[in-house]
Amino acid sequence: MNNPSKIQVWLAQIRANFLLLAFLLAVLGTVLAWHTSLQTGISISGLDIALMIIGNVIAHASVDLFNEYSDNKRTQIDYNTIRNPFSGGSGMMIAGHTSPRSVLAAAIGTLVAALAIGIYFVITAHWFLIVLISIGAITIVVYTDGLAKILLGEFFAGLTLGTFVVLGTYIGLTAKPDMAISELLPTNVILFSIAPGILTALLLFLNEFPDMDADKKGGRFHLVIFFGKKRSAYVYCFGLLLVYLSIIIIPLTGNSSYFALVGLLSIPLAIKAGSSALKHYNDIPKIIQAMGVNISVVLLTDLLLSISVVLSIIFIN
């Protein structure tokens, strides 16, 4: 961008193209809630669906803003990374289009807005949401300066920006204040949330390959630094295997229809991403190509899981 507009600058700053992940995860939680509503007769408000999706999307934006603020202001990692479409920061602060102060203000503002929506659902749905919201909020704030330095970044990213989005959305749309905790999450909903959590963790994990040296210099200590790139490529492939095993388990446990196996249709892309990681783990241009394929795996699989639930509703419910 030579002379970008303010809208273009801030869309780039919040990594707007990455927010599709939060949207798709909220959609998965919503269609699972819809499935339950048809079985139990509960009503789901369109306003609640909109608020839940907006809350999850702006929470994800807050993560990106806090992360980039810290990388630029404190660790200065962004000055040493090889910027690409998938990692290395937006470059907006380095280019002078935004300031650390404005990015921090936006990070805090989006977090507060997401928390406000979360509190609404704590009041109207169930108090247990405060547990998920608190863990998510703490993760957002301490991720870059804490979790990413103690080998916990990938785990908490997958948990809070993957699994918890599905579970929290479902609870917010289906729960009642007087429900017992044991009634909040049916087994099928928990099973459907596992693959998205692993996929989100793998998204971050593979994106760390080209930034490893810069991250290490900036004080981070994540799994790619711990294992090294070669072994990390094998860990990545093992993670992909776990994703599809977790999907296969869903119908085998009798907790959902075999339409859940629609989620397996992304396997060809996963094979392409995994084989590329194994062959080119130390070749930055080619690993960046693998990162692009991996993002397609993540988004497509999350979408396919939602489609599988809709197919169950149409043909079975």
Secondary structure, DSSP 8 states (H G I E B T S, - for coil): --S--HHHHHHHHTTGGGGHHHHHHHHHHHHHHHHHHHHH-----HHHHHHHHHHHHHHHHHHHHHHHHHHHHTS-GGGTS---SSSS---TTTTTSS-HHHHHHHHHHHHHHHHHHHHHHHHHT-TTHHHHHHHHHHHHHHTTTTGGGTT-HHHHHHIIIIIHHHHHHHHHHH--TT--GGGTS-HHHHHHHHHHHHHHHHHHHHHTSTTHHHHHHTT---HHHHH-HHHHHHHHHHHHHHHHHHHHHHHHTTSS-GGGGGGGGGHHHHHHHHHHHHHHTT-HHHHHHHHHHHHHHHHHHHHHHHHHHHHHHHHT-
